[in-house]
């Protein structure tokens, strides 16, 4: 239990804080540069998107298992991750709507590259946290397990134990790598999803990444050229 709490505090909480910092920085840059979306100054939208990340980071830093039973801890973390996903979708919708609106000519290349890059990276962080919370029932269940559990993701070390270091177990960085490669390749690369929830999460991330990269980034390059 202490190992799970330490991982949440030392690994997961900083990831959520980094995502929030990226979005807050984007909001400040958008305000300073007078960037417009949908014909209006919507820099504050990114502060709203950063809100759930801050709540999630606070929850992980406080160690929710000390406040309520850890059964409820997982429910609250999952609810916050769901809220993070909803607001990530909101950010993508704002970007795409800005591209098809009549005011799209007001959007600059740097604005789209910065906004698209921030959305893409925070999306990868969010899904990395979601994979970390999903696999084998979450970090608490993995830490308390006395027997082998059926995983949601198959890592190379699971298939080839002789390649793994002694005492190896997946950490948040491993799940973030799954998320990062899935967001880049739009398909699993390092590890394979084994369950339907894992496949659904990876599919949702791929769809958001496709929209962000193919529409937003492509439009930004076109403006710059």
C-alpha positions in Angstrom: 0.0 0.0 0.0 2.9 2.4 0.8 4.4 1.6 -2.6 1.2 2.5 -4.4 0.8 5.7 -2.4 4.4 6.6 -3.2 3.9 6.0 -6.9 0.8 8.2 -6.9 2.6 11.0 -5.1 6.0 10.8 -6.8 5.0 9.8 -10.3 1.3 10.3 -11.1 0.8 13.7 -9.3 3.8 15.4 -11.1 2.5 14.1 -14.5 -0.9 15.7 -13.8 0.8 18.9 -12.7 2.9 19.1 -15.8 -0.2 18.8 -18.0 -1.9 21.6 -16.0 1.2 23.7 -16.3 1.3 23.2 -20.1 -2.3 24.4 -20.4 -1.9 27.3 -18.0 1.2 28.4 -20.0 -0.8 28.1 -23.2 -3.5 30.3 -21.7 -1.0 33.0 -20.7 0.7 33.0 -24.1 -2.7 33.2 -25.9 -3.7 36.1 -23.7 -0.4 37.9 -24.2 -0.3 37.3 -28.0 -4.0 38.2 -28.4 -4.8 34.9 -30.1 -8.4 34.5 -31.1 -10.6 31.4 -31.6 -14.0 31.4 -33.1 -13.5 35.2 -33.6 -13.1 35.8 -29.8 -10.4 35.9 -27.2 -10.9 32.4 -25.6 -7.6 32.1 -23.8 -9.4 31.4 -20.6 -10.7 28.1 -22.1 -7.4 26.5 -21.5 -7.6 27.4 -17.8 -10.8 25.5 -17.6 -9.2 22.5 -19.3 -6.4 22.7 -16.8 -8.8 22.6 -13.8 -9.4 18.8 -13.7 -5.7 18.2 -13.9 -5.1 20.3 -10.8 -7.9 18.5 -9.0 -6.4 15.1 -10.0 -2.9 16.2 -8.9 -4.2 17.4 -5.5 -6.0 14.1 -5.0 -2.9 12.1 -5.8 -0.6 14.3 -3.7 -2.8 14.1 -0.6 -3.0 10.4 -0.8 -6.8 9.9 -0.9 -6.5 6.5 0.8 -5.9 8.5 4.0 -9.1 10.4 3.6 -11.6 7.7 2.6 -11.5 4.0 2.0 -9.3 3.1 -1.0 -12.4 1.5 -2.7 -13.8 5.0 -3.0 -10.3 6.4 -3.8 -10.3 4.6 -7.2 -13.8 5.7 -8.0 -12.9 9.4 -7.4 -9.7 9.1 -9.4 -11.6 7.5 -12.3 -14.2 10.2 -12.1 -11.5 12.9 -12.3 -9.8 11.1 -15.2 -13.2 11.1 -17.0 -13.6 14.8 -16.4 -10.0 15.3 -17.7 -11.0 13.4 -20.9 -14.2 15.5 -21.3 -12.3 18.7 -21.1 -9.6 17.4 -23.4 -12.3 16.7 -26.0 -13.6 20.3 -25.4 -10.1 21.7 -26.2 -10.0 19.6 -29.4 -13.5 20.8 -30.4 -12.5 24.4 -29.9 -9.5 24.0 -32.2 -11.4 22.1 -34.9 -14.4 24.6 -34.7 -11.9 27.4 -35.1 -10.6 25.9 -38.3 -14.0 25.6 -40.0 -15.4 28.9 -38.8 -15.4 32.0 -40.9 -12.8 33.6 -38.6 -10.3 30.8 -39.3 -8.2 33.3 -41.3 -7.4 35.1 -38.0 -5.6 32.0 -36.6 -1.8 32.1 -37.1 0.5 29.2 -37.6 2.3 29.5 -34.3 -1.1 29.6 -32.5 -2.2 26.4 -34.1 1.1 24.7 -33.5 1.2 25.7 -29.8 -2.4 24.9 -29.2 -2.3 21.6 -31.1 1.0 20.5 -29.5 -0.3 21.3 -26.0 -3.6 19.4 -26.6 -1.7 16.4 -28.0 0.8 16.2 -25.2 -1.7 16.7 -22.4 -3.9 14.1 -24.1 -1.0 11.6 -24.0 -0.5 12.3 -20.3 -4.1 11.9 -19.5 -4.4 8.5 -21.2 -1.1 7.4 -19.6 -2.7 8.1 -16.2 -5.9 6.3 -17.3 -3.9 3.2 -18.4 -2.0 3.2 -15.1 -5.3 3.3 -13.2 -6.9 0.6 -15.4 -4.4 -2.1 -15.5 -5.0 -5.0 -13.1 -7.5 -3.0 -11.1 -5.3 0.0 -10.5 -2.1 0.7 -8.5 -3.6 -0.2 -5.1 -4.9 -3.5 -6.4 -1.5 -4.3 -8.0 0.3 -3.4 -4.8 -1.9 -5.5 -2.6 -2.2 -8.5 -4.9 -0.8 -11.8 -3.5 -1.3 -13.8 -6.7 -0.8 -13.0 -10.3 -3.7 -10.9 -11.8 -4.9 -11.0 -15.3 -3.5 -7.8 -16.9 -5.2 -5.3 -19.2 -1.9 -4.7 -21.1 0.7 -7.2 -22.1 4.2 -5.8 -21.8 7.2 -7.4 -23.5 8.5 -8.3 -20.0 5.4 -10.3 -19.4 5.9 -12.3 -22.6 9.6 -12.7 -22.0 10.3 -12.8 -18.3 14.0 -13.5 -18.9 14.4 -10.0 -20.3 12.9 -8.3 -17.2 15.0 -7.2 -14.3 14.5 -8.8 -10.9 11.3 -7.5 -9.3 10.2 -5.7 -12.4 6.7 -4.3 -12.4 5.1 -1.7 -14.7 5.2 1.8 -13.4 3.5 5.0 -14.6 6.4 5.7 -17.1 5.6 2.4 -18.8 2.0 3.3 -19.2 2.9 6.8 -20.4 5.1 5.2 -23.1 2.1 3.1 -24.2 0.1 6.3 -24.4 2.8 8.3 -26.2 3.4 5.7 -28.9 -0.3 5.1 -29.4 -0.9 8.9 -29.8 2.0 8.9 -32.4 1.4 5.8 -34.4 -2.4 5.6 -33.8 -1.9 1.9 -32.8 -0.3 -0.2 -30.1 3.4 -0.6 -30.4 5.2 -1.5 -27.2 2.4 -3.3 -25.4 -0.9 -4.9 -26.6 -4.3 -4.2 -25.0 -5.9 -7.4 -23.8 -9.3 -6.3 -22.5 -12.1 -4.3 -24.0 -11.8 -1.4 -21.7 -8.1 -1.1 -22.6 -8.9 -1.3 -26.3 -11.7 1.3 -25.9 -9.3 3.7 -24.2 -6.6 3.2 -26.8 -9.2 3.8 -29.6 -10.4 7.0 -28.0 -6.9 8.3 -27.6 -6.1 7.4 -31.3 -9.2 9.2 -32.5 -8.3 12.4 -30.6 -4.7 12.2 -31.7 -5.7 11.8 -35.4 -8.0 14.8 -35.2 -5.3 16.9 -33.5 -2.4 15.9 -35.7 -4.0 15.5 -39.1 -6.3 18.5 -38.9 -4.7 21.0 -36.5 -1.0 20.4 -37.3 -1.7 20.1 -41.1 -3.5 23.4 -41.1 -0.7 25.0 -39.2 1.9 23.8 -41.6 -0.2 25.0 -44.5 -0.5 28.5 -42.9 3.3 28.7 -42.3 4.0 27.6 -45.9 
